[in-house]
Each structure stands twice: as structure tokens, then as C-alpha cells.
Amino acid sequence: MKKWIPVLTLYLSLLLSACNLTQDNSVPEGKPGALYTQAAMTVAAQLDSDGIGNPQSTKTPSMDGSFSSLGTSTVVVPSQMPEGGEGGTPVPCDQVKFVKDVTIPDEMNLEPGEKFTKTWRLQNAGSCPWTIGYLLYFESGDALGAPASLELTSETIQPGDTVDVSIDLIAPEEIGSYQGFWKIRNTKGDGFGVGPFAKAFWVQINVVEGVGTMFDFNSRASDAAWGGGYIPVDYITPGDQILNFDSQGTSTEPFVSLKNEQVLEGGRVSEILLAAFPPAGQGNYIIGRFPDYKVNAGDLLFGRVGLVTNPNGTCGNGDVDFRINLVVDGDLTTLILLGEWHEICEGQLRTFEIDLDGYKGDTVQIYLTVIANTDSENNFAVWDSLTIHR
């Protein structure tokens, strides 16, 4: 028995060691990186619940029930993609909003070789400031004598601010319509423009043969073919009978002449105007066909129509229709009525302006007609300030 006591003691010691091993509370090694995977999942959960991409310090539980810090994870939102876009859409770093043309509106008429300054008002619609180094650059179209690029601004234009951007240009020598497209380039060399699709802004002009009064009906009245008659109006001769300009008619005969210092309805005293008095009698008319005129871009036919008063200054009982007709290249099949006005002596002249741009490039003839609507002898009809200008 004494022999077995040491053996039994050794056996019991081994048995107790085995029991202790199965109850060990040490943390198992597990898979490599398991602790960091759990931390990353914790950060992701906090990002989702936070909603703004700024998680707090993340901790993981230890085996004794306490928490140990894994450090703070910070998400940096780039400045070119802030959270302030409409509907949550990020705002680009560089973007333009066109505000208005400060100078030279679209299709403005300029003379050949005329120097001018184009100015756009633009807003910084992006999230990045425009600084020194940003350039205005020519993208396509007609350069109009401009450099390829020039400095956009000498100061910082913050997001939301506006700036007037100007460039000196020269109209071409050739008659026609011209358009040049422009954008902005940032300090990295990237071009951008208006809106999310980076559209260009532009300058658009018409180069015409002249600006101002292009055709003065007073000065050309003696060159017109004048006639009179009874309706329907004869546009061929024109009129049933030929009428000499500046003839001194009577109350029963047509009369056409330049007059000065006439007392107009409303009391204003006129400068030189074109008087065209049809003979008394309803349906009688007087007509004038003016010489050829080549219509250019931007041409407007402007004037006033009405009546002069009786010699004593009182408004008479005149009642007439004024008409302006146009034909192209002398072809009466193209005859068109540009304007018609029924006038009595009610106290003011009627002003009109007719756009001739639809006949750009055409050679036209313009007819002026006055038709008596009553048997009155007071049909003292006048065309005042009648011109074509651009």
C-alpha cells in the first residue's frame, strides 16, 4: 500500500490540473482581426444613426464587463461637395449662374469695325470662391478680336456673390450676325459654366451698314410716286390719277406736301411733317409709293399718325384710315399690310413702331395711303416723324 500512495498522489494532481484547464476564463485567440472588425461595425452603426458623418468615440466591451476605447473615427466632407444643395444634392465646387447682360443685349446692332465692351453679371453658384487665377476664356464661335483668356477677377468672389465681368471686343467689318461663347477656368485648369451642365454664356451682335435713321420719309417724299382715286386702292400706278408732290390742292382735290408748325390735335405745334389730305368724299384716297429700300437686321419703321386742327385751333370732324403696305422687289403678289389705323380728331396722335426684321436682306417698296371715311372737308391727315431706324 505504501508503494501506491505516491502514485495515487501524482494521479490526483494530474486530474486536478485537467479540471482547471477546462474552466480557464482567458479570451480565446479567435480569428485574426476579429476585434477590429467588431469596432468597424460599431462605427458604421453610429454613422447610420447619426446621419451626418461625424461618429463619436467608439468603445468595445472587455471580458470583465468594462469598456475600452478604440479611438475616434472622423469623416471629412470635402469643401466642393457640401451638404447644402437643393434636395440634399451636393453643390459643385465651381458653377455659374447667369444674372443678366449689363451691356450689349443679344442681337444689338453695331457698325462694322465698331469697338465695344461686353459686360455680363454672373453669380458664383458653386461652393468654392473665385480667386485670382480664375480666368474668363473663349470657348467657341466668333472671338470678335478678344484674347484667348483674361483674368476673371482681382478679388475673391465668395459663393453666392455676383460680379460684373467685362471684355473689350471689336465688331467685324463684314455685315452679318455674330456670336461668341465664353466660360470660366479655375486654377486647376478645369473649365466650367452655367448650371450643372456647364453651359457657356455668350455675346451676340448684328453688324449692319449703319445705326440711326436709315430712311427718312420726309426727305424722300419728293422721290415717291403719288396718286389719288376712289376705293378700291390701285397699287399699280399707283392711284387712279397721278398727283404731283407739293401740289396745292383744294377741299375737293388731293393734296400732299411737307408742312411745318402745324397745330396738331392735342395742341402741340409740329416740326416738319408729311401732310396728305385726301379730297372730300367718303372712299376717296391719296397714295404714295416710296423708292426701293434694302432692309437690314434691326430695322424698325416708326412714326405717328393723326390730324391737324382747323385754322382756328379747334378740332374738326375729320375721319380717315391710315395704311402702310409693303411689297418685295416690286412684286405686287407679295403685297402685305404692315399697319392700319382709324383716326378722328380726338386730342392726340397715335404712335407706332413696326419691326421689319422679317424682311432682312430684301429690297422693298413701302406704300402710304390715307382714305376718307366721310364727306368731311376736315380730313387733314399727317404722317409725323416717319422714319426707318435701327
Secondary structure, DSSP 4 states (H G I P E B T S, - for coil): -TTHHHHHHHHHHHHHHHHHHHT--PPP--STTHHHHHHHHHHHHHHHHH-SS-----EEE-TTS-EEE-----PPPPTTS-TTSGGGPPPPSS-EEEEEESSS-TTEEE-TT-EEEEEEEEEE-SSS-B-TT-EEEEEEE--TT--SEEE--SS-B-TT-EEEEEEEEE--SSSEEEEEEEEEE-TTS-EE-BTTTTBPEEEEEEE-S-SSEEEEHHHHGGGSEEEEEESSP-TTTTSSEEE-TT----TTS-EEEEE-S-BBTTSPBPSSEEEEEPPSSTTEEEEEEPPPEE--TT-EEEEEEEEB--TTS-----EEEEEEEEEETTEEEEEEEEEEEEEESSS-PEEEEEE-GGGTT-EEEEEEEEEE-SS-S---EEEEEEEEE-
